[in-house]
Amino acid sequence: MRTKLLHVRANVKELDRAIKWYKDVLGFSVDGSWPPENPNYVHFEHESGAMFALMEHKNYPTPGRFNFYVDDVDSLWERLKNKAEVVEELFSTAYGSRKFTIVDLDGNELGFVQD
């Protein structure tokens, strides 16, 4: 079976609080929300790869880790290391990439990787 992952979602406790954190700390921009009258879901702007979304849901955090590939992981680490809880500090992997992992306000793991 071949797949093409285009959309992933993390669950959060309070959507408005989570949106503010993703905007203020990570610099993400909301691209859409649903339902229009009282949104409990948003997705963020993206260039390629999977669209990343949040949904207010009683089952949070979402098990697993979301890895975002970036061009300059060292600069991003310097910007974020004191603004979020760190799971893994910046390090070089045995397979040739550099990465670090933080958690959002609801405990969702967010990895940032540079090949």
C-alpha positions as CSV (number, residue, x, y, z in Angstrom):
1,M,0.0,0.0,0.0
2,R,1.3,3.5,-0.9
3,T,0.1,6.5,1.1
4,K,0.5,10.3,1.0
5,L,-0.1,12.0,4.3
6,L,-1.8,15.4,3.8
7,H,-3.5,16.2,7.1
8,V,-2.7,15.6,10.7
9,R,-4.5,16.9,13.8
10,A,-3.5,17.3,17.5
11,N,-6.1,17.5,20.2
12,V,-6.1,20.4,22.7
13,K,-8.1,21.2,25.8
14,E,-8.9,24.9,25.0
15,L,-8.8,25.9,21.3
16,D,-8.4,29.7,21.8
17,R,-5.6,29.3,24.3
18,A,-3.8,26.8,22.0
19,I,-4.2,29.0,18.9
20,K,-2.6,31.9,20.8
21,W,0.3,29.7,21.8
22,Y,0.9,28.4,18.3
23,K,0.7,32.0,16.9
24,D,2.8,33.7,19.6
25,V,5.4,31.0,20.3
26,L,5.8,29.2,16.9
27,G,4.6,31.9,14.5
28,F,1.9,29.8,12.9
29,S,-1.0,31.5,11.1
30,V,-4.6,30.1,11.0
31,D,-5.8,29.3,7.5
32,G,-9.2,27.9,8.3
33,S,-11.7,26.9,11.0
34,W,-14.8,24.7,11.4
35,P,-17.7,24.9,12.1
36,P,-18.2,28.6,11.1
37,E,-20.7,29.4,13.9
38,N,-18.6,28.1,16.8
39,P,-15.2,26.6,15.7
40,N,-13.7,23.7,17.6
41,Y,-11.1,23.0,14.8
42,V,-8.5,25.1,13.0
43,H,-5.7,24.3,10.5
44,F,-2.6,26.4,9.9
45,E,-1.0,27.7,6.7
46,H,1.5,25.3,5.2
47,E,3.8,25.1,2.1
48,S,3.9,21.4,1.4
49,G,3.5,18.1,3.2
50,A,0.8,17.6,5.7
51,M,-1.6,20.3,6.9
52,F,-1.3,20.6,10.7
53,A,-4.6,21.2,12.6
54,L,-5.8,21.5,16.2
55,M,-9.2,20.4,17.6
56,E,-10.7,21.0,20.9
57,H,-11.3,17.5,22.3
58,K,-11.6,15.8,25.6
59,N,-8.9,13.3,24.6
60,Y,-5.7,15.3,24.7
61,P,-2.8,15.3,24.4
62,T,-2.7,13.3,21.1
63,P,-0.4,10.3,21.5
64,G,2.6,10.4,19.3
65,R,4.9,13.2,18.0
66,F,4.5,15.7,15.1
67,N,7.8,16.4,13.3
68,F,8.2,19.6,11.4
69,Y,11.1,19.9,8.9
70,V,12.7,23.3,8.9
71,D,15.6,25.0,7.1
72,D,17.5,26.4,10.1
73,V,16.9,24.2,13.2
74,D,19.7,25.9,15.2
75,S,18.1,29.4,15.0
76,L,14.7,28.0,15.8
77,W,16.1,26.2,18.8
78,E,17.6,29.5,20.1
79,R,14.3,31.2,19.6
80,L,12.1,28.5,21.3
81,K,14.3,26.8,24.0
82,N,13.2,29.2,26.7
83,K,9.5,29.5,25.5
84,A,8.3,25.9,25.8
85,E,8.9,22.8,27.8
86,V,11.8,20.9,26.2
87,V,11.5,17.1,25.7
88,E,14.8,16.7,23.8
89,E,17.4,19.5,23.5
90,L,18.9,20.2,20.1
91,F,21.2,17.3,19.0
92,S,22.7,15.6,15.9
93,T,21.2,12.2,15.1
94,A,23.1,9.1,14.1
95,Y,21.3,9.3,10.7
96,G,22.6,12.8,9.8
97,S,19.9,15.3,10.9
98,R,19.6,17.8,13.7
99,K,16.5,18.0,15.8
100,F,14.8,19.0,19.1
101,T,11.4,18.3,20.6
102,I,9.2,20.5,22.7
103,V,5.6,20.1,24.0
104,D,2.7,22.5,23.5
105,L,0.5,23.7,26.3
106,D,-1.6,20.5,26.2
107,G,1.4,18.1,26.1
108,N,1.5,17.4,22.4
109,E,5.0,16.6,21.3
110,L,6.4,18.8,18.5
111,G,9.7,17.9,16.9
112,F,11.7,20.3,14.7
113,V,14.1,18.6,12.3
114,Q,16.7,19.7,9.7
115,D,18.2,17.1,7.3
